[in-house]
């Protein structure tokens, strides 16, 4: 059925390349009027999933639809969905304006739309320059202008902030929010949560081709737990005093400190003073969303992720490292309750940085 809503639906999607399973049993939806982040480390299966959604790769099992239909049944797809999977599809000796005119003719839109899109993405001053001389950031903008030519309901972007400077990233965030506020649909992939955190409404986190979390960003944010790290003269004595005072989310750390969740610095200080235990320092610490992201995707790295300090493993009863409400057991359909112990210890992805900072309007 063609529901005409701009809704994206991915249902039990699986893709195998020979003996390699690139995507396994992925399910999620993207509703009109929202921006969904499709997040995971490099090699997690994000691009393969987007290619299946856009009809470039045939699924081994499952389905991916837009407006209730697979991509090849959309009629004139460019008028329904605009996509950027890479920014290299330009003839190096063709100007930006002529590149867009070729695409405009192919999808049946007037040349006037070309200049409108050049202005929208900030490429009007470079409209008559050859694309072969563009910086990475400029190629990103030209790719986005190409995707927008057909005035689509749906926008699918793969790592769109690569190559953009801070001003360009801020513009992209603002544009995507305004696009969604028009009742349209945005699905944007990234390997870093921090790049899209200020833009997205809900998030799909994948690792090793499987869903690790699917749900509202606010729900993931609400799963954060703050704790206080205390450096006492007597760690065991402080643990006992805190537990006797009714604070049960207490555990010693490997460096001799005591981690306390569910209490303020003032409360801990009062209890320590009453017990006659000297305290040499206290530090309030809060896990950020990026840390939660790395916790959820750590199975993809295994023993190779040694560039960052090892964090404490999940402690489901302690609160600080409890799995977020939307955590999904691999292979389970969306919104299943947490069913198994999450991956051991949080290890950050080594060496991942945003794309080259060549500038939103820079030149090579």
C-alpha positions in Angstrom: 0.0 0.0 0.0 1.3 3.5 -0.9 0.4 5.5 2.2 2.1 8.7 1.0 3.3 9.7 4.4 7.1 9.7 3.9 7.5 7.0 6.5 10.5 4.7 6.4 10.0 1.1 7.6 12.8 -1.4 8.0 11.6 -4.9 9.0 13.8 -7.8 9.9 16.4 -6.7 7.4 19.3 -9.1 6.8 22.1 -9.0 4.2 24.8 -11.7 3.8 27.8 -11.4 1.4 28.9 -15.0 1.2 30.0 -16.1 4.7 29.8 -12.5 6.0 26.6 -11.2 7.6 26.8 -7.5 7.1 23.3 -6.8 8.5 21.3 -9.1 10.8 17.6 -8.8 11.6 17.4 -5.0 11.8 14.0 -3.4 12.4 13.1 0.3 13.0 10.8 3.0 11.6 11.4 6.7 10.9 8.3 8.9 11.1 7.6 12.1 9.2 8.4 15.2 11.1 11.4 13.7 12.8 15.1 13.3 12.4 16.5 9.9 13.2 20.1 9.2 13.8 21.4 5.9 12.4 24.6 5.4 14.4 27.3 2.8 14.7 31.1 2.5 14.3 32.6 2.2 10.8 31.8 -1.3 9.4 28.6 -1.7 11.6 26.4 -2.2 8.5 25.0 1.3 8.2 25.8 2.0 4.6 24.7 -1.5 3.6 21.3 -0.9 5.3 20.9 2.5 3.5 21.8 0.8 0.1 19.1 -1.8 0.7 16.6 1.0 1.6 17.5 2.8 -1.7 17.3 -0.3 -3.9 21.0 -0.5 -4.6 21.5 -3.8 -2.7 19.0 -6.7 -2.6 18.3 -7.9 1.0 18.9 -11.5 1.9 15.8 -11.4 4.1 13.4 -8.8 5.3 12.2 -5.5 3.7 12.9 -1.8 3.7 10.2 0.5 2.4 9.5 4.2 1.9 5.9 5.3 1.7 4.9 1.7 2.1 6.8 0.6 -1.0 10.2 -0.6 -1.9 12.4 2.0 -3.7 11.9 0.5 -7.2 8.1 1.0 -6.9 8.2 4.7 -6.1 7.7 5.8 -9.7 10.0 8.9 -9.9 12.1 8.1 -6.8 14.0 11.4 -6.8 10.7 13.3 -6.2 10.1 11.1 -3.1 13.5 10.5 -1.6 16.7 12.4 -1.8 19.9 10.6 -0.8 23.6 11.2 -0.3 25.6 8.0 0.1 28.9 9.5 -1.2 30.0 12.8 -2.6 32.2 11.6 -5.5 29.6 11.3 -8.2 30.7 14.4 -10.1 32.4 14.9 -13.5 35.5 16.8 -12.5 35.3 19.1 -15.5 31.6 19.9 -15.1 30.6 23.0 -13.2 28.4 22.8 -10.2 25.5 24.5 -12.1 25.8 22.2 -15.1 26.0 19.1 -12.9 22.7 20.0 -11.2 21.2 20.9 -14.6 21.9 17.3 -15.8 20.2 15.8 -12.8 17.3 18.3 -13.0 16.6 17.3 -16.6 16.7 13.6 -15.7 14.1 13.9 -13.0 11.9 16.5 -14.7 12.4 19.7 -12.7 13.0 23.1 -14.1 16.5 24.8 -14.3 15.2 27.4 -11.9 15.4 24.8 -9.1 19.1 24.5 -9.8 19.9 28.0 -8.8 17.6 27.8 -5.8 19.5 24.8 -4.5 22.9 26.3 -5.1 21.8 29.3 -3.0 20.3 27.1 -0.3 23.5 25.2 0.3 25.8 28.2 -0.1 27.4 27.4 -3.4 26.1 30.3 -5.5 29.6 32.0 -5.6 31.1 28.7 -6.9 28.3 27.8 -9.3 30.5 28.1 -12.4 33.5 26.4 -10.9 34.4 22.9 -12.0 33.6 20.3 -9.3 37.1 18.7 -9.7 38.5 21.7 -7.8 36.1 21.5 -4.9 37.1 20.8 -1.4 35.6 17.9 0.6 33.1 20.3 2.3 32.1 21.8 -1.0 31.5 18.4 -2.5 29.3 17.6 0.4 27.2 20.7 -0.3 26.9 19.8 -4.0 25.8 16.3 -3.1 23.1 17.7 -0.8 21.9 20.1 -3.4 21.6 17.2 -5.9 19.5 15.2 -3.3 17.2 18.2 -2.8 16.5 18.9 -6.5 13.3 16.9 -6.6 11.9 18.5 -3.4 11.6 15.1 -1.8 9.5 14.0 1.2 12.4 11.9 2.6 16.1 12.7 3.0 18.7 9.9 3.6 22.2 11.1 4.3 25.3 9.0 5.0 27.9 10.8 7.1 26.8 14.2 5.9 29.1 16.3 8.2 32.4 14.9 6.9 34.5 17.7 5.6 32.4 20.5 7.1 33.8 23.1 9.5 31.9 24.1 12.6 29.9 26.8 10.8 28.9 24.3 8.1 27.9 21.7 10.7 25.8 24.3 12.5 24.1 25.2 9.2 23.4 21.5 8.4 21.8 20.9 11.8 19.6 23.9 11.4 18.6 22.8 7.9 17.8 19.2 8.9 15.6 20.5 11.8 13.7 22.9 9.5 13.3 20.1 6.9 11.7 17.8 9.4 9.5 20.6 10.8 7.8 20.8 7.4 6.5 17.2 8.1 9.2 15.5 6.1 11.4 12.6 7.1 15.2 12.6 7.8 17.4 9.6 8.3 21.1 10.5 8.9 23.9 8.1 9.6 27.1 8.8 11.6 29.8 7.0 13.5 29.9 9.6 16.2 26.9 10.4 18.4 28.3 13.8 19.2 28.0 14.9 15.5 24.2 14.5 15.4 23.2 14.7 19.1 21.8 18.2 18.8 19.9 17.3 15.6 18.1 14.0 16.1 14.9 13.0 17.9 15.4 9.3 18.0 18.3 7.0 17.5 19.1 3.6 16.0 22.4 2.3 17.3 23.9 -0.7 15.5 27.1 -2.7 15.9 28.4 -5.7 14.0 25.2 -5.5 11.8 22.8 -5.9 14.8 20.6 -3.4 16.7 21.9 -2.4 20.1 19.4 0.4 20.9 16.4 1.8 19.2 14.3 4.5 20.7 13.9 8.3 21.5 17.1 10.2 22.2 15.5 11.6 25.4 15.1 8.1 26.7 18.7 7.3 26.1 19.6 10.6 27.7 17.4 9.8 30.8 19.4 6.6 31.3 22.5 8.7 32.3 23.4 8.2 36.0 25.6 10.6 37.9 28.0 9.4 40.6 30.4 10.9 43.1 34.0 9.5 43.3 35.3 9.9 46.9 38.9 9.6 48.0 38.6 8.6 51.7 41.2 7.7 54.3 39.3 4.4 55.0 37.5 3.1 51.9 35.9 0.1 53.6 34.8 2.2 56.5 33.2 4.7 54.2 31.3 2.0 52.3 30.0 0.6 55.5 28.9 4.1 56.8 27.2 4.9 53.5 25.3 1.6 53.4 24.2 2.0 57.1 22.9 5.4 56.0 20.7 3.8 53.4 22.9 4.4 50.3 23.1 1.0 48.5 24.6 2.1 45.2 28.2 2.2 46.6 31.2 0.3 45.3 35.0 0.7 45.7 37.0 1.4 42.6 40.4 -0.1 41.6 42.3 3.1 42.4 41.2 3.1 46.1 38.3 5.5 45.7 34.6 4.9 46.4 31.9 5.4 43.8 28.6 6.5 45.1 25.4 6.9 43.0 22.2 8.5 44.1 23.7 10.9 46.6 25.1 14.5 46.6 28.5 15.6 47.6 27.0 17.2 50.7 25.3 14.1 51.8 28.4 12.0 51.4 30.5 14.6 53.3 28.1 14.7 56.2 28.0 10.9 56.5 31.8 10.7 56.3 32.2 13.4 59.0 29.7 11.7 61.3 31.6 8.4 60.9 34.9 10.2 61.6 36.4 9.3 58.3 38.7 11.8 56.6 37.9 12.7 53.0 40.7 14.0 50.8 38.6 14.8 47.7 35.3 14.3 45.9 34.5 14.5 42.2 31.1 14.4 40.7 31.0 12.5 37.4 28.3 12.0 34.8 28.4 9.6 31.9 27.7 11.5 28.7 25.8 10.2 25.7 29.0 9.5 23.8 30.1 7.1 26.6 26.8 5.3 26.4 27.2 5.0 22.7 30.6 3.4 23.1 29.2 1.0 25.7 26.5 -0.2 23.4 28.9 -0.6 20.4 31.9 -2.0 22.2 31.4 -5.7 21.0 32.5 -4.6 17.5 36.0 -3.8 18.8 36.6 -6.6 21.2 40.2 -6.9 22.4 41.4 -4.4 19.8 40.0 -1.4 21.6 42.9 -0.6 23.9 43.6 3.0 23.1 41.4 4.3 25.9 41.2 3.4 29.6 39.1 0.5 30.5 35.9 1.5 32.3 34.0 -0.4 34.9 31.7 -3.1 33.4 28.0 -2.8 33.4 26.5 -3.2 36.9 22.8 -3.6 36.3 22.0 -3.1 40.0 24.2 -0.1 40.5 22.5 2.4 38.3 25.6 4.1 37.1 26.3 1.6 34.3 22.8 0.1 34.0 21.8 -0.5 30.4 19.6 2.2 28.8 15.9 1.5 28.6 16.0 0.9 24.9 18.9 -1.5 24.9 18.1 -4.4 22.6 19.4 -7.9 22.8 21.0 -8.7 19.4 18.6 -10.4 17.1 15.5 -9.2 19.0 12.9 -7.1 17.2 12.6 -3.4 18.3 11.3 -2.4 21.8 12.0 -5.8 23.3 12.9 -5.5 27.0 16.4 -5.9 28.1 17.0 -9.6 28.3 20.7 -10.4 28.8 23.8 -9.0 30.4 25.2 -6.3 28.1 28.7 -6.3 26.7 31.5 -6.3 29.2 33.4 -3.1 29.9 33.1 0.0 28.0 36.0 0.6 25.5 36.0 3.7 23.3 36.7 3.4 19.6 40.3 4.2 19.0 41.3 7.2 16.9 37.9 8.1 15.5 37.6 11.8 14.6 35.1 13.7 12.5 35.9 14.2 8.8 38.6 16.6 7.6 38.0 20.2 8.6 38.4 21.7 5.2 35.8 24.3 5.7 32.2 24.8 4.7 33.2 27.4 2.1 36.9 26.5 1.8 38.8 25.7 -1.3 41.6 23.3 -2.1 
